[in-house]
Amino acid sequence: MWDKARSFAHKHLKPGSVNLKIVDDQKTNSPEVSEPPAEDSSSSGTADQQAAAAAEREQLQAEVADLQDRMLRRQAEFENFRRRTERDRSDFLQYAGMEIVRDLIPILDDFERALKTESADAEYRKGIELIYQRLVDTLKKMGLEPIETPPGAPFDPNQHQAVVRAETEDFPDNTIIEELQRGYNFKGKLLRPAMVRVAVKPAS
């Protein structure tokens, strides 16, 4: 009889470990609580790196702009220096003979005074005139230009020096009466003003 009962139980009943379902009271009864997400340290570090890179880029851009400004200034200064040097060189070459010509002008004055003197020797006078003319032609080729001061010409303080002011009614006021010493220009620049006598209107 006991053998039949054990056989029936073995066929129709499952072991206790299978029929029993273990329930976790802690999981079933208590609601799940979500933990707050941890801070993403990698994203924070990336933002700092981006900010540092932006600041460095701005600093480099400022340095590049400053270097470009300095370069432009240096180029402008060099260009001005080059132009000034070329102008000085041109002026030097153009007016290099000015001082030599200035020293030769008194010799022209001596020749002119000699030619105003009467001479009984016609050949001697002709020789003096020839030397004087050759000297004048040579100096003209170098750039010497006599200042014309005919009587009655207006007085120009930029070209003339009034040595004497004479009251007269024979000439208009502030005009040249007589040239006392010839003046000269050298390539358009005043080398020596002409010394003249200037007419002044008589006082009433």
Rosetta blueprint (number, residue, H / E / L):
1 M L
2 W H
3 D H
4 K H
5 A H
6 R H
7 S H
8 F H
9 A H
10 H H
11 K H
12 H H
13 L L
14 K L
15 P L
16 G H
17 S H
18 V H
19 N H
20 L L
21 K L
22 I L
23 V L
24 D L
25 D H
26 Q H
27 K H
28 T H
29 N H
30 S L
31 P L
32 E L
33 V L
34 S L
35 E L
36 P L
37 P L
38 A L
39 E L
40 D L
41 S H
42 S H
43 S H
44 S H
45 G H
46 T H
47 A H
48 D H
49 Q H
50 Q H
51 A H
52 A H
53 A H
54 A H
55 A H
56 E H
57 R H
58 E H
59 Q H
60 L H
61 Q H
62 A H
63 E H
64 V H
65 A H
66 D H
67 L H
68 Q H
69 D H
70 R H
71 M H
72 L H
73 R H
74 R H
75 Q H
76 A H
77 E H
78 F H
79 E H
80 N H
81 F H
82 R H
83 R H
84 R H
85 T H
86 E H
87 R H
88 D H
89 R H
90 S H
91 D H
92 F H
93 L H
94 Q H
95 Y L
96 A L
97 G L
98 M H
99 E H
100 I H
101 V H
102 R H
103 D H
104 L H
105 I H
106 P H
107 I H
108 L H
109 D H
110 D H
111 F H
112 E H
113 R H
114 A H
115 L H
116 K H
117 T L
118 E L
119 S L
120 A L
121 D L
122 A H
123 E H
124 Y H
125 R H
126 K H
127 G H
128 I H
129 E H
130 L H
131 I H
132 Y H
133 Q H
134 R H
135 L H
136 V H
137 D H
138 T H
139 L H
140 K H
141 K H
142 M H
143 G L
144 L E
145 E E
146 P E
147 I L
148 E L
149 T L
150 P L
151 P L
152 G L
153 A L
154 P E
155 F L
156 D L
157 P L
158 N L
159 Q L
160 H E
161 Q E
162 A E
163 V E
164 V E
165 R E
166 A E
167 E E
168 T L
169 E L
170 D L
171 F L
172 P L
173 D L
174 N L
175 T E
176 I E
177 I E
178 E E
179 E E
180 L E
181 Q E
182 R L
183 G L
184 Y E
185 N E
186 F E
187 K L
188 G L
189 K E
190 L E
191 L E
192 R E
193 P L
194 A E
195 M E
196 V E
197 R E
198 V E
199 A E
200 V E
201 K L
202 P L
203 A L
204 S L
